[in-house]
Amino acid sequence: MKLSIVIPALNEEVTIAVVVRKSFVSIKQMGILGEVIVADNGSTDATCQIAQSLGARVVHVPNQGYGYALQGGFAAANGEFILMADADDSYNFEEIKPFIDKLNEGFDFVMGNRFKGRKHKGAMPFLHRYFGTPALTFLMNLLFNTGVSDVNCGMRAFRREICDRMNFTSNGMEFAAEMVIKSALLRLKTVEIPCNLYPDKRKRSPHLKTWSDGWRHLCFLTSCFINKDRLFSKG
């Protein structure tokens, strides 16, 4: 198995069919053996049934949280490579080939950069675009020298083997920051590539909460910096 596409999901029946279909299209076009894993975080709608009907493997993750969902999906992955992105169709799964190409070139971790790609109208809220993401990116580079320009991009690809080395602990949205911090501390061979961003296709508010999740990110960064020497402890 070359590639596992992991999609965290919670009540995504409006968009899950689109992202699963696009994922399989990319796998077929690249001519590789791949799988699509929907890491379901307790959906009460038809998300799981739709995903399964289209050939995706649904992994049920009972512990609530973005980080928990992704960790559950990663643990179930059989691929040499893992690509992750959201279920709201804001990232186009038909545009994943450049990520896989970079892994095939020898990189360990490939980050998307939405500021170097095309941000379609309505895709990124004003506060996220001009304040939240730039501020978090600045802080993470200052504290951990991550060397990336868009720490919040949700489309990423990496080698399956690095998961155990990461020793993930975050359960919420700060999981995205943990991954970038630990990739820097582990000195993984990392590269950023342009990534287009599209409007959320769902008919409800996003799971991300601007102020509460932003505060959690700040607290998490502070904690990681203070406890840098113990971040990879199994205890």
C-alpha positions as CSV (number, residue, x, y, z in Angstrom):
1,M,0.0,0.0,0.0
2,K,1.6,3.3,-1.1
3,L,-0.9,5.9,0.1
4,S,-3.5,6.3,2.9
5,I,-5.7,9.4,2.6
6,V,-7.0,10.2,6.1
7,I,-10.1,12.4,6.4
8,P,-11.3,13.4,9.9
9,A,-15.1,13.7,9.9
10,L,-18.0,14.7,12.2
11,N,-21.4,15.0,10.6
12,E,-20.1,15.7,7.1
13,E,-22.9,14.1,5.0
14,V,-23.1,17.2,2.8
15,T,-19.5,17.0,1.6
16,I,-18.1,13.6,2.4
17,A,-19.1,12.0,-1.0
18,V,-17.3,14.8,-2.9
19,V,-14.0,14.4,-1.0
20,V,-14.1,10.6,-1.1
21,R,-14.7,10.5,-4.8
22,K,-11.9,13.1,-5.5
23,S,-9.6,11.0,-3.3
24,F,-10.1,7.9,-5.4
25,V,-9.8,9.9,-8.6
26,S,-6.3,11.0,-7.5
27,I,-5.3,7.5,-6.5
28,K,-6.3,6.2,-9.9
29,Q,-4.7,9.0,-11.8
30,M,-1.4,8.5,-10.0
31,G,-1.6,4.8,-10.7
32,I,-0.7,3.7,-7.2
33,L,-2.2,1.4,-4.6
34,G,-4.1,3.5,-2.1
35,E,-6.9,3.7,0.4
36,V,-9.3,6.3,1.8
37,I,-9.9,6.3,5.5
38,V,-12.7,8.4,7.1
39,A,-11.8,8.8,10.7
40,D,-15.3,9.4,12.1
41,N,-15.5,11.2,15.4
42,G,-19.1,10.3,16.4
43,S,-21.3,11.4,13.4
44,T,-25.0,11.1,13.9
45,D,-25.9,11.7,10.3
46,A,-25.2,9.6,7.2
47,T,-21.5,10.4,7.0
48,C,-20.4,6.8,7.6
49,Q,-22.9,5.2,5.4
50,I,-22.1,7.5,2.5
51,A,-18.3,7.1,2.9
52,Q,-18.6,3.3,3.0
53,S,-20.8,3.1,0.0
54,L,-18.1,4.9,-2.0
55,G,-15.4,2.5,-1.0
56,A,-13.8,4.4,1.9
57,R,-12.9,2.6,5.1
58,V,-14.5,4.1,8.2
59,V,-12.6,4.1,11.4
60,H,-14.7,5.0,14.5
61,V,-12.8,7.2,16.9
62,P,-14.9,7.6,20.1
63,N,-12.7,10.2,21.8
64,Q,-13.9,13.7,20.7
65,G,-11.5,16.1,19.0
66,Y,-9.7,16.9,15.8
67,G,-6.4,15.5,17.1
68,Y,-8.0,12.3,18.3
69,A,-9.8,11.7,15.0
70,L,-6.5,12.1,13.0
71,Q,-4.5,9.9,15.4
72,G,-7.2,7.2,15.0
73,G,-7.0,7.5,11.2
74,F,-3.2,7.4,11.2
75,A,-3.1,4.3,13.4
76,A,-5.4,2.5,11.0
77,A,-3.4,3.5,7.9
78,N,-1.6,0.9,5.8
79,G,0.1,3.2,3.4
80,E,3.8,4.1,3.2
81,F,2.6,7.7,2.9
82,I,-0.3,9.4,4.6
83,L,-2.1,12.5,3.3
84,M,-4.5,14.4,5.5
85,A,-7.1,17.1,4.8
86,D,-10.5,18.2,5.9
87,A,-13.9,16.8,4.9
88,D,-15.5,20.1,4.0
89,D,-14.0,20.3,0.5
90,S,-12.0,23.4,1.3
91,Y,-8.9,21.4,0.1
92,N,-9.2,19.7,-3.3
93,F,-8.3,16.1,-3.1
94,E,-7.8,16.1,-6.9
95,E,-4.7,18.3,-6.3
96,I,-2.7,16.0,-4.0
97,K,-0.2,14.7,-6.6
98,P,2.5,17.4,-5.8
99,F,2.4,16.3,-2.2
100,I,3.1,12.7,-3.1
101,D,5.7,13.7,-5.6
102,K,7.7,15.5,-2.9
103,L,7.5,12.4,-0.7
104,N,8.8,10.3,-3.6
105,E,11.7,12.8,-3.9
106,G,12.7,11.9,-0.4
107,F,11.0,14.5,1.9
108,D,9.6,13.3,5.2
109,F,6.9,16.0,5.7
110,V,5.1,18.1,3.1
111,M,3.2,21.1,4.2
112,G,0.7,23.0,2.1
113,N,1.0,26.8,1.9
114,R,-2.3,28.6,1.3
115,F,-0.7,32.0,0.9
116,K,1.4,30.7,-2.0
117,G,-1.7,29.1,-3.6
118,R,-5.0,30.5,-4.7
119,K,-7.4,31.5,-2.0
120,H,-10.8,31.5,-3.5
121,K,-13.3,34.2,-2.5
122,G,-14.8,33.4,0.9
123,A,-12.4,30.6,1.6
124,M,-10.4,32.2,4.5
125,P,-12.0,34.5,7.2
126,F,-10.4,38.0,7.5
127,L,-9.2,37.3,11.0
128,H,-7.6,34.0,10.1
129,R,-5.9,35.5,7.0
130,Y,-4.5,38.7,8.4
131,F,-4.1,38.0,12.1
132,G,-4.5,34.5,13.4
133,T,-2.4,32.4,11.0
134,P,0.4,35.0,10.6
135,A,0.6,35.5,14.3
136,L,0.8,31.8,15.1
137,T,3.3,31.3,12.3
138,F,5.5,34.1,13.6
139,L,5.4,32.7,17.1
140,M,6.2,29.1,16.1
141,N,9.1,30.2,14.0
142,L,10.4,32.4,16.8
143,L,10.1,29.7,19.4
144,F,10.8,26.5,17.4
145,N,12.4,27.7,14.1
146,T,9.9,25.6,12.1
147,G,10.8,27.4,8.9
148,V,7.3,27.3,7.5
149,S,5.1,30.1,6.3
150,D,1.6,28.7,6.9
151,V,1.4,26.6,10.1
152,N,-2.3,26.1,9.9
153,C,-2.7,24.6,6.4
154,G,-4.8,21.5,6.8
155,M,-3.5,19.6,3.8
156,R,-0.3,17.7,4.7
157,A,1.5,14.6,3.7
158,F,4.2,12.6,5.4
159,R,5.8,9.2,5.8
160,R,3.8,6.8,7.9
161,E,7.0,5.8,9.8
162,I,7.3,9.2,11.5
163,C,4.0,8.8,13.5
164,D,5.6,6.8,16.2
165,R,8.4,9.2,16.5
166,M,6.0,12.1,16.9
167,N,4.3,10.7,20.0
168,F,1.2,12.9,19.5
169,T,-0.6,14.1,22.6
170,S,-3.0,16.8,21.4
171,N,-6.7,16.1,21.1
172,G,-8.0,19.3,19.7
173,M,-7.2,21.7,16.9
174,E,-3.8,22.4,18.4
175,F,-2.8,19.0,17.0
176,A,-1.9,20.9,13.8
177,A,0.6,22.9,15.7
178,E,2.0,19.9,17.5
179,M,2.8,18.2,14.2
180,V,4.7,21.2,12.9
181,I,6.6,21.8,16.1
182,K,7.7,18.1,16.4
183,S,8.7,17.9,12.8
184,A,11.1,20.8,13.4
185,L,12.5,19.4,16.7
186,L,13.0,16.0,15.0
187,R,14.7,17.8,12.1
188,L,12.5,16.1,9.5
189,K,13.2,16.8,5.9
190,T,10.3,19.3,5.4
191,V,9.1,21.3,2.4
192,E,6.2,23.7,1.8
193,I,4.3,23.7,-1.5
194,P,1.5,25.9,-2.8
195,C,-2.0,24.8,-1.8
196,N,-5.3,26.2,-3.1
197,L,-8.0,26.9,-0.6
198,Y,-11.7,26.8,-1.5
199,P,-14.8,27.9,0.5
200,D,-16.2,25.5,3.0
201,K,-19.1,23.7,1.2
202,R,-21.0,22.7,4.4
203,K,-24.3,24.4,5.3
204,R,-23.3,25.0,9.0
205,S,-20.6,26.7,11.0
206,P,-17.1,25.1,11.0
207,H,-15.8,23.1,13.9
208,L,-12.9,25.5,14.3
209,K,-13.8,28.3,16.8
210,T,-11.7,31.4,16.1
211,W,-11.2,32.7,19.6
212,S,-11.3,29.6,21.8
213,D,-9.1,27.5,19.5
214,G,-6.8,30.5,19.0
215,W,-6.3,30.7,22.7
216,R,-5.7,27.0,23.0
217,H,-3.0,27.3,20.3
218,L,-1.3,30.0,22.3
219,C,-1.4,28.1,25.5
220,F,-0.1,25.0,23.7
221,L,2.8,26.8,22.2
222,T,3.8,28.2,25.5
223,S,3.6,24.8,27.2
224,C,5.6,23.2,24.4
225,F,8.3,25.8,24.7
226,I,8.6,25.4,28.5
227,N,8.5,21.6,28.3
228,K,10.6,21.3,25.1
229,D,12.9,18.7,26.5
230,R,10.0,16.4,27.6
231,L,7.8,16.6,24.4
232,F,8.7,13.2,23.2
233,S,8.5,11.5,26.6
234,K,6.2,8.4,26.7
235,G,5.3,9.1,30.3
